[in-house]
Amino acid sequence: MDLPNSAAGPGTSLINWELAASTAARLAPAGPALSAAEIGAAVADLRVSADRSVPYVHEITGLDAARDLRDSQVLIVDRASWARANTQSFSVLMASTMAALAKKQAAQRPSSTAVSGTVTGAQLGSVLAFLSSKVLGQYDPFAEPASPASPASTAGAESTGAGGGRLLLVAPNILSVERELHVDPADFRLWVCLHEQTHRVQFAAAPWLRHHMLSEIEKLSTLLVGDTEKLTEKVAAAARSLTRNRKERATDTTPSRGGVLDLLQDPEEKAALSHLTAVMSLLEGHANVVMDAVDASIVPSVRTIRQRFNSRGKDRGVLEKFIRNLLGLDAKMRQYSDGARFVRAVVAEAGMQGFNHVWTSADHLPNEQEIHDPIRWVHRMGL
């Protein structure tokens, strides 16, 4: 399978990125038992599915960016490689914030930086190990550009250009789910690729989006870690909130994004998080609308796949439910549905061409209120 570049990337010893990657690789659950021939066949088939999906994304979205995706790459990865790729992205996302915080901590407690980097790296690796068995695919717009000699560019994928990203298809997870659901493998793989390639096309259609999200994420992360003592207090309060009984949660009408982020907010943090929530809802909802637009002429067993896939997860164990709540993963599912409702409402009102105004500039991105009131966005755009 394709291997992303080394996890050692921009950053500081405040987080040991290499330890995070190695911890995730060690703790990640084993995938399905496959022979070398079966692995090779699955990787080849996923490449074909990824290629086949792009014209359908173009047809459904009307985005001409789908015609030329040479600024990014497709990688078929295992769970450890997915985790390693995400440590790279985190190091890019957090580079300036971590550098500033490490400098501050080193001045205050010079001997603590290396120790905290080891502890944090191990913790991050544990989280990535859990997630590595859940993710089917991921478009990563924050990857460092690959050099011509890198493993990523020599494993059968084109090298990224400046600002390019990479589409990661996690082969063992895709194979596990298709077996669990007893669905047609070729149909399921194409269906998954349609969703993930849509994200790739989104960033190709809006080349400014990567920089915009990097800037916004840096702003939020700087706010969250700017005061180390305050952050510690917030995380402790967030942990206490997770012990509230189910009855309390059921009667709590406060809007929730899920997980510890509910408590990591003062007014400025709320505004930054609200913007990122709206953008993520847009991206995830748009990809879901593309998937839902697929009919039996493209994926013959799509109805069966949808029914069985949507019924997954109802019998999760207590530990997994706790971890999902801690990480806010169920909130991500709400982003899918909220964003999909926004996209469908806008397309119904202004057509797909009208909706595609969203990709022209950051000013055209919906805010969180508009995600829940799409006509407000339509009027702001003058459509």
C-alpha positions as CSV (number, residue, x, y, z in Angstrom):
1,M,0.0,0.0,0.0
2,D,1.1,3.6,-0.5
3,L,3.0,5.1,2.4
4,P,2.9,8.8,3.2
5,N,6.1,10.6,4.0
6,S,7.8,10.4,7.4
7,A,5.8,11.8,10.3
8,A,8.6,14.1,11.3
9,G,7.3,17.4,10.1
10,P,7.2,21.0,11.1
11,G,6.7,21.5,14.8
12,T,8.6,21.3,18.1
13,S,9.3,18.9,20.9
14,L,6.1,20.1,22.6
15,I,4.4,17.2,20.7
16,N,6.5,14.2,19.7
17,W,4.9,13.6,16.3
18,E,7.0,10.5,15.5
19,L,6.0,8.9,18.9
20,A,2.3,9.7,18.1
21,A,2.7,7.9,14.7
22,S,4.5,4.9,16.2
23,T,2.0,4.6,19.1
24,A,-0.9,4.6,16.7
25,A,0.7,2.0,14.6
26,R,1.3,-0.2,17.7
27,L,-2.2,0.2,19.1
28,A,-4.3,0.2,15.9
29,P,-6.5,-2.9,15.7
30,A,-5.5,-5.5,13.2
31,G,-7.4,-5.4,9.9
32,P,-8.9,-8.3,8.0
33,A,-6.6,-11.2,7.3
34,L,-5.6,-11.0,3.6
35,S,-3.0,-12.7,1.5
36,A,-0.5,-10.6,-0.5
37,A,-2.4,-11.3,-3.7
38,E,-5.7,-10.2,-2.1
39,I,-4.1,-7.0,-0.8
40,G,-2.7,-6.2,-4.2
41,A,-6.1,-6.8,-5.9
42,A,-7.9,-4.6,-3.4
43,V,-5.4,-1.8,-3.8
44,A,-5.7,-2.0,-7.6
45,D,-9.5,-2.0,-7.4
46,L,-9.6,1.0,-5.1
47,R,-7.5,2.9,-7.6
48,V,-9.9,2.1,-10.4
49,S,-12.8,3.1,-8.2
50,A,-11.2,6.4,-7.3
51,D,-10.6,7.1,-11.0
52,R,-14.1,6.1,-12.1
53,S,-15.8,8.3,-9.5
54,V,-14.3,11.6,-10.7
55,P,-16.5,12.0,-13.9
56,Y,-19.6,11.3,-11.8
57,V,-18.6,14.0,-9.3
58,H,-18.2,16.4,-12.2
59,E,-21.5,15.5,-13.7
60,I,-23.4,15.9,-10.3
61,T,-21.6,19.0,-9.1
62,G,-21.0,20.9,-12.3
63,L,-17.5,21.8,-11.0
64,D,-15.0,21.9,-13.9
65,A,-12.2,21.6,-11.4
66,A,-13.0,17.8,-11.5
67,R,-11.4,17.7,-15.0
68,D,-7.9,18.3,-13.7
69,L,-6.8,17.1,-10.3
70,R,-3.1,16.9,-10.9
71,D,-2.3,19.1,-7.9
72,S,-3.2,16.3,-5.5
73,Q,-2.8,12.6,-5.2
74,V,-4.6,9.4,-4.3
75,L,-3.0,7.1,-1.8
76,I,-4.3,3.6,-0.7
77,V,-3.2,3.2,2.9
78,D,-3.4,0.9,5.9
79,R,-4.4,2.0,9.4
80,A,-0.8,2.8,10.5
81,S,-0.2,4.9,7.4
82,W,-3.4,6.8,7.9
83,A,-2.4,7.7,11.4
84,R,1.1,8.7,10.2
85,A,-0.4,10.9,7.6
86,N,-2.6,12.6,10.2
87,T,0.4,13.4,12.4
88,Q,1.9,15.1,9.4
89,S,-1.2,17.2,8.9
90,F,-1.5,18.0,12.6
91,S,2.2,19.2,12.6
92,V,1.4,21.5,9.7
93,L,-1.8,22.8,11.3
94,M,-0.2,23.4,14.7
95,A,3.3,24.4,13.7
96,S,3.2,28.1,14.6
97,T,1.0,27.6,17.6
98,M,3.1,24.8,19.0
99,A,6.3,26.7,18.4
100,A,4.9,29.8,20.3
101,L,3.6,27.6,23.2
102,A,6.8,25.6,23.4
103,K,8.9,28.8,23.6
104,K,6.6,30.1,26.4
105,Q,6.8,26.8,28.3
106,A,10.5,26.5,27.9
107,A,11.0,29.9,29.5
108,Q,8.7,29.1,32.4
109,R,9.7,25.4,33.0
110,P,12.7,24.6,30.9
111,S,12.9,20.9,31.9
112,S,9.2,20.1,31.2
113,T,9.1,20.5,27.4
114,A,10.6,17.2,26.4
115,V,8.5,15.3,28.9
116,S,5.3,17.0,27.9
117,G,6.1,16.3,24.3
118,T,6.5,12.6,25.0
119,V,3.2,12.4,27.0
120,T,1.2,14.4,24.5
121,G,2.6,12.3,21.6
122,A,1.6,9.1,23.3
123,Q,-1.9,10.5,24.0
124,L,-2.4,11.7,20.4
125,G,-1.2,8.3,19.1
126,S,-3.8,6.5,21.3
127,V,-6.6,8.7,19.8
128,L,-5.4,8.1,16.3
129,A,-5.2,4.4,16.9
130,F,-8.9,4.4,17.8
131,L,-9.9,6.5,14.8
132,S,-7.7,4.5,12.4
133,S,-10.2,1.6,12.4
134,K,-13.2,3.9,11.8
135,V,-12.2,6.1,8.8
136,L,-13.0,4.8,5.3
137,G,-11.4,7.7,3.4
138,Q,-10.2,11.2,4.0
139,Y,-9.2,14.1,1.8
140,D,-6.3,15.8,3.5
141,P,-5.7,19.3,2.1
142,F,-3.0,20.1,4.6
143,A,-0.3,17.6,3.5
144,E,3.1,19.0,2.9
145,P,3.9,19.0,-0.8
146,A,5.7,15.8,-1.7
147,S,9.2,15.9,-3.1
148,P,10.0,13.8,-6.2
149,A,12.0,11.3,-4.2
150,S,9.4,10.8,-1.4
151,P,7.7,7.5,-0.9
152,A,4.3,9.0,-1.6
153,S,5.3,10.1,-5.1
154,T,7.0,6.8,-5.9
155,A,4.1,4.5,-4.8
156,G,2.1,4.9,-8.0
157,A,0.6,8.3,-7.3
158,E,1.4,11.6,-8.8
159,S,3.4,14.1,-6.8
160,T,1.5,16.9,-5.2
161,G,2.1,20.4,-6.4
162,A,2.4,23.4,-4.1
163,G,-0.6,23.6,-1.9
164,G,-1.8,20.2,-3.1
165,G,-3.4,17.6,-0.9
166,R,-3.9,13.9,-0.9
167,L,-6.9,11.5,-0.8
168,L,-6.4,8.7,1.6
169,L,-8.4,5.5,1.1
170,V,-8.1,3.2,4.1
171,A,-8.2,-0.2,2.5
172,P,-8.6,-2.5,5.6
173,N,-11.5,-0.4,6.8
174,I,-13.3,-0.4,3.5
175,L,-12.9,-4.1,3.2
176,S,-14.0,-4.7,6.7
177,V,-17.2,-2.7,6.3
178,E,-18.2,-4.2,2.9
179,R,-17.8,-7.6,4.5
180,E,-19.8,-6.6,7.6
181,L,-22.6,-5.2,5.5
182,H,-22.5,-8.1,2.9
183,V,-22.6,-5.7,0.0
184,D,-21.1,-5.8,-3.4
185,P,-17.4,-4.8,-3.0
186,A,-17.1,-3.0,-6.4
187,D,-20.3,-1.0,-5.7
188,F,-19.3,-0.1,-2.2
189,R,-15.8,1.0,-3.1
190,L,-17.1,3.3,-5.8
191,W,-19.8,4.7,-3.5
192,V,-17.1,5.5,-0.9
193,C,-14.8,7.1,-3.5
194,L,-17.6,9.3,-4.7
195,H,-17.8,11.0,-1.3
196,E,-14.1,11.3,-0.8
197,Q,-13.3,12.5,-4.4
198,T,-16.0,15.2,-3.9
199,H,-13.8,16.7,-1.1
200,R,-10.8,16.6,-3.4
201,V,-12.8,18.4,-6.1
202,Q,-14.0,21.0,-3.5
203,F,-10.5,22.1,-2.8
204,A,-9.6,22.1,-6.5
205,A,-12.6,24.3,-7.2
206,A,-11.6,26.7,-4.4
207,P,-7.8,26.8,-4.3
208,W,-8.0,29.6,-1.7
209,L,-9.8,27.3,0.7
210,R,-6.7,25.4,2.0
211,H,-5.0,28.7,3.1
212,H,-8.3,30.0,4.6
213,M,-8.9,26.9,6.7
214,L,-5.2,26.9,7.8
215,S,-5.6,30.5,8.9
216,E,-8.8,29.9,10.8
217,I,-7.6,26.7,12.5
218,E,-4.4,28.5,13.5
219,K,-6.5,31.3,15.0
220,L,-8.7,28.9,17.0
221,S,-5.8,26.8,18.2
222,T,-3.9,29.9,19.3
223,L,-6.9,31.0,21.3
224,L,-7.2,27.6,22.9
225,V,-3.6,27.2,23.9
226,G,-2.7,30.8,24.4
227,D,-3.1,30.5,28.2
228,T,-1.8,27.1,29.3
229,E,-3.2,27.3,32.8
230,K,-6.6,28.4,31.5
231,L,-6.6,25.5,29.0
232,T,-5.8,23.0,31.8
233,E,-8.8,24.3,33.7
234,K,-11.1,24.0,30.7
235,V,-10.0,20.5,29.9
236,A,-10.6,19.4,33.5
237,A,-14.1,21.0,33.4
238,A,-14.8,19.3,30.1
239,A,-13.8,15.9,31.6
240,R,-16.1,16.5,34.5
241,S,-18.9,17.3,32.1
242,L,-18.6,13.9,30.6
243,T,-19.6,12.3,33.9
244,R,-23.0,13.9,33.9
245,N,-25.7,11.3,33.9
246,R,-27.8,10.6,30.8
247,K,-30.9,12.3,32.4
248,E,-29.0,15.6,32.7
249,R,-27.9,15.4,29.1
250,A,-31.4,14.6,27.9
251,T,-32.8,17.7,29.6
252,D,-30.0,20.0,28.5
253,T,-31.2,22.2,25.6
254,T,-27.9,24.0,25.1
255,P,-26.7,23.5,21.4
256,S,-23.8,21.2,21.4
257,R,-21.0,20.6,18.9
258,G,-20.0,17.5,20.9
259,G,-17.0,16.5,23.0
260,V,-14.7,18.7,24.9
261,L,-15.1,21.6,22.5
262,D,-18.4,22.5,24.3
263,L,-16.3,24.0,27.2
264,L,-13.3,25.3,25.2
265,Q,-15.1,28.5,24.3
266,D,-15.0,32.1,25.4
267,P,-16.7,34.7,23.0
268,E,-13.8,34.9,20.6
269,E,-13.3,31.2,20.6
270,K,-17.0,30.7,20.0
271,A,-16.8,32.9,16.9
272,A,-13.8,31.1,15.5
273,L,-15.3,27.6,16.2
274,S,-18.6,28.7,14.7
275,H,-17.0,29.6,11.4
276,L,-15.1,26.3,11.2
277,T,-18.2,24.4,12.1
278,A,-20.1,26.1,9.2
279,V,-17.3,25.4,6.7
280,M,-17.0,21.7,7.8
281,S,-20.8,21.3,7.6
282,L,-20.7,22.7,4.1
283,L,-18.0,20.4,2.9
284,E,-19.4,17.3,4.5
285,G,-23.0,18.0,3.5
286,H,-22.0,18.7,-0.1
287,A,-20.2,15.4,-0.3
288,N,-23.2,13.6,1.2
289,V,-25.5,15.3,-1.4
290,V,-23.3,14.0,-4.2
291,M,-23.4,10.5,-2.7
292,D,-27.2,10.7,-2.4
293,A,-27.5,11.8,-6.0
294,V,-26.0,8.5,-7.2
295,D,-28.6,6.1,-8.5
296,A,-28.6,2.5,-9.7
297,S,-27.2,3.5,-13.1
298,I,-23.9,4.3,-11.4
299,V,-23.9,2.0,-8.4
300,P,-26.4,-0.8,-9.0
301,S,-26.8,-1.8,-5.4
302,V,-26.8,1.7,-4.0
303,R,-30.2,1.4,-2.2
304,T,-29.0,-1.7,-0.3
305,I,-25.7,0.0,0.6
306,R,-27.4,3.1,1.9
307,Q,-29.8,1.2,4.1
308,R,-27.2,-1.1,5.6
309,F,-24.6,1.6,6.0
310,N,-27.0,4.0,7.7
311,S,-28.1,1.3,10.2
312,R,-24.5,0.7,11.4
313,G,-23.3,1.8,14.8
314,K,-26.6,1.3,16.6
315,D,-25.1,-1.4,18.8
316,R,-21.8,0.3,19.7
317,G,-20.2,-0.7,23.0
318,V,-20.2,1.5,26.0
319,L,-16.5,2.3,25.7
320,E,-16.7,3.3,22.0
321,K,-19.7,5.5,22.8
322,F,-17.7,7.2,25.5
323,I,-14.7,7.8,23.2
324,R,-17.0,9.0,20.4
325,N,-18.6,11.5,22.8
326,L,-15.3,12.7,24.1
327,L,-13.9,13.3,20.6
328,G,-17.2,14.8,19.3
329,L,-17.5,12.2,16.5
330,D,-21.3,12.1,16.7
331,A,-21.2,15.9,16.3
332,K,-19.5,15.3,13.0
333,M,-22.4,13.2,11.9
334,R,-24.7,16.1,12.6
335,Q,-22.5,18.2,10.4
336,Y,-23.2,15.8,7.6
337,S,-27.0,16.2,7.9
338,D,-27.0,20.0,8.7
339,G,-24.7,20.7,5.7
340,A,-26.7,18.4,3.4
341,R,-29.9,20.2,4.3
342,F,-28.2,23.5,3.4
343,V,-27.0,22.3,0.1
344,R,-30.3,20.8,-0.9
345,A,-32.2,23.9,0.0
346,V,-29.9,26.2,-1.9
347,V,-29.9,24.0,-5.0
348,A,-33.7,23.9,-4.8
349,E,-33.9,27.7,-4.7
350,A,-31.0,28.7,-6.9
351,G,-29.9,25.6,-8.8
352,M,-26.5,23.9,-8.7
353,Q,-24.9,26.8,-10.6
354,G,-26.2,29.2,-8.0
355,F,-24.9,27.0,-5.1
356,N,-21.5,26.9,-6.7
357,H,-21.0,30.6,-5.9
358,V,-19.9,29.2,-2.5
359,W,-16.5,28.1,-4.0
360,T,-15.6,31.6,-5.5
361,S,-14.3,33.3,-2.3
362,A,-14.1,33.1,1.5
363,D,-16.8,35.8,1.6
364,H,-19.2,33.5,0.0
365,L,-18.9,30.8,2.6
366,P,-22.0,30.4,4.7
367,N,-21.9,31.2,8.4
368,E,-23.4,28.9,11.0
369,Q,-26.7,30.8,11.1
370,E,-27.0,30.5,7.3
371,I,-26.3,26.7,7.5
372,H,-29.5,26.5,9.4
373,D,-31.3,29.2,7.4
374,P,-30.2,28.6,3.8
375,I,-32.4,31.2,2.2
376,R,-30.6,33.8,4.2
377,W,-27.4,32.8,2.3
378,V,-29.3,32.8,-1.0
379,H,-30.4,36.4,-0.4
380,R,-26.9,37.5,0.7
381,M,-25.5,36.2,-2.5
382,G,-28.3,38.0,-4.5
383,L,-29.4,34.7,-6.2
